[in-house]
Amino acid sequence: MDVRINSIVDGETIRIDWILSILVARRRVIMHKSKKIIYLFLALALIGLSIFLVVQQLDKTQVNDSGIIQYSKKDLRDSENVIRDKFFYENEHNLEKVRELYSSKYADSDFRLFNLASIKLLEIKLLEDERNYSYRAGFKDLERKNLIVYKVRYSVEFKDQTIEAIDSGEYDFAYYLIRENNGGNWKIDGTGMDYFE
């Protein structure tokens, strides 16, 4: 069946089947574009989920084949920030903020801030030798993953040198950070001059 209509604009004859084929072709193009958008969205969602799962795995403390703890990036970042904040708040003579960064056994300490002229953090280095961990973890009844030890280099200047146990100058100390009761935030639980690199 060949149906023809006259165009009002220029009087030419147009076949209806030709118009219908154009409309069907447009619909196919639109459907094809919609499918592409849906497939693209699904692909991006899968990629995003994969990245999320990988990042979650990286943020977990792990034990390698040698039995050595490998801290997550988050644990390393958070524990290093505790040390940085400690030096910042000591320079500010902000006793309450300094106390918040230490374990509960330091709740009443004044940290001798009254005699501190200045203190400057120079370097933080993770100590990986297991000898730095074995005694302290057992003594504190901590899971090993809740103890982290850094070598911290800093310079300090005191107002009155005669009342301090150490001189003004540059020092390297081990900083022992723990998660009290095997959970929570990292806290400084002690320092010491003896450590293994």
C-alpha positions in Angstrom: 0.0 0.0 0.0 1.5 3.2 -1.1 0.0 6.2 0.7 0.9 9.7 -0.4 0.2 13.1 1.1 0.8 16.5 -0.3 3.0 18.9 1.6 1.4 22.2 2.4 4.7 24.0 2.2 5.9 23.3 -1.3 3.2 21.0 -2.8 5.5 17.9 -3.1 4.3 14.4 -2.5 5.8 12.7 0.6 5.6 9.0 1.3 4.3 8.2 4.8 6.5 5.1 5.0 9.5 7.3 4.6 8.4 9.6 7.5 7.8 6.5 9.7 11.2 5.1 8.9 12.8 8.4 9.9 10.9 8.4 13.2 11.8 4.8 13.9 15.5 5.6 13.2 15.4 8.6 15.6 13.9 6.4 18.3 16.7 3.8 17.8 19.3 6.5 18.1 17.7 7.9 21.2 17.4 4.4 22.7 21.0 3.6 21.7 22.2 6.8 23.4 20.2 6.0 26.6 21.7 2.5 26.7 25.2 4.0 26.4 24.5 6.4 29.3 23.2 3.6 31.5 26.2 1.4 30.7 28.6 4.3 31.3 26.9 5.0 34.7 27.1 1.3 35.7 30.8 1.1 34.7 31.6 4.2 36.7 29.7 2.8 39.7 31.7 -0.4 39.5 35.0 1.4 39.3 34.0 3.6 42.2 33.1 0.6 44.3 36.3 -1.1 43.4 38.4 1.9 44.5 36.4 2.2 47.7 37.1 -1.5 48.6 40.8 -1.1 47.8 41.1 2.0 50.0 39.2 0.2 52.8 41.7 -2.6 52.6 44.7 -0.2 52.7 43.3 1.4 55.8 43.6 -1.8 57.8 46.6 -2.8 59.8 48.1 -6.0 58.3 50.7 -8.6 59.2 53.2 -9.5 56.4 54.6 -13.0 55.8 57.4 -12.4 58.3 54.9 -11.7 61.0 55.7 -8.0 61.1 52.9 -5.5 61.6 52.3 -3.2 58.6 50.2 -0.2 59.7 47.6 1.3 57.6 48.1 4.7 56.0 45.4 6.0 58.3 47.2 4.7 61.4 50.5 6.2 60.3 48.9 9.5 59.5 46.9 9.7 62.7 49.8 8.7 65.0 52.2 11.1 63.3 49.7 13.9 63.7 49.5 13.2 67.4 53.2 13.9 67.6 53.0 17.0 65.4 50.1 18.3 67.5 52.0 17.6 70.8 54.9 19.9 69.6 52.4 22.6 68.3 50.4 22.7 71.6 53.6 22.7 73.7 54.8 25.8 71.9 51.4 27.3 72.5 51.7 26.3 76.2 48.2 24.8 75.9 48.3 22.3 78.7 44.8 20.9 78.2 45.4 20.1 74.5 48.8 18.5 75.3 47.1 16.3 78.0 44.5 15.1 75.4 47.4 13.7 73.3 48.8 11.5 76.1 47.5 8.3 77.7 45.5 8.5 80.9 48.5 8.0 83.2 49.6 11.6 82.3 46.3 13.1 83.3 47.8 15.2 86.0 51.1 16.1 84.4 52.1 19.7 83.8 54.7 18.7 81.2 56.9 21.5 82.6 55.4 23.9 80.1 56.1 26.7 82.6 59.8 26.4 81.8 59.6 25.9 78.0 60.8 28.7 75.9 60.4 26.9 72.6 60.3 23.4 71.1 60.5 22.5 67.4 59.8 19.1 65.7 62.6 18.3 63.2 61.9 14.7 62.1 59.5 11.7 62.7 60.6 8.3 61.6 58.8 5.0 62.2 60.9 2.5 64.0 60.3 -1.0 62.6 62.7 -3.1 64.6 60.5 -5.5 66.6 62.8 -5.1 69.7 61.2 -1.7 70.2 57.8 -3.3 70.5 58.1 -6.7 72.2 58.7 -5.6 75.8 56.4 -2.6 75.9 53.5 -4.5 74.2 53.8 -7.3 76.8 54.2 -5.0 79.7 51.1 -2.9 78.8 49.1 -6.0 77.8 48.5 -4.5 74.4 47.8 -6.2 71.1 50.9 -5.5 69.0 48.8 -3.6 66.4 47.9 -1.0 69.1 51.5 0.0 69.7 53.6 2.1 67.4 57.0 3.6 68.0 58.7 6.5 66.3 62.1 8.1 66.5 61.5 11.8 67.0 64.1 14.5 66.5 63.5 17.9 68.0 65.1 20.9 69.4 64.2 22.5 72.7 65.0 25.7 74.6 64.3 26.2 78.2 63.8 29.5 80.1 65.8 28.3 83.1 68.3 25.7 82.2 69.3 25.0 85.9 66.0 23.2 86.7 65.9 20.8 83.8 67.3 17.3 83.6 68.5 17.9 80.0 70.1 20.9 78.4 68.6 23.0 75.7 69.5 21.5 72.4 68.6 18.9 69.8 67.5 15.4 70.8 66.4 12.0 69.4 63.8 10.2 71.5 61.6 7.2 70.9 57.9 8.0 71.2 55.6 5.2 72.2 52.1 5.6 71.0 49.3 3.3 72.0 45.6 2.8 71.7 44.5 2.5 75.3 42.5 -0.6 76.1 43.3 -1.9 72.6 41.1 0.7 70.9 40.4 4.3 70.3 42.7 7.1 69.2 46.5 7.0 69.3 48.0 8.5 72.5 51.6 9.1 73.5 52.3 6.7 76.3 56.0 7.5 76.9 59.3 8.5 75.5 62.8 7.1 75.8 66.4 7.6 74.7 67.0 3.9 74.1 65.7 2.4 70.9 66.7 0.1 68.0 66.8 1.5 64.4 
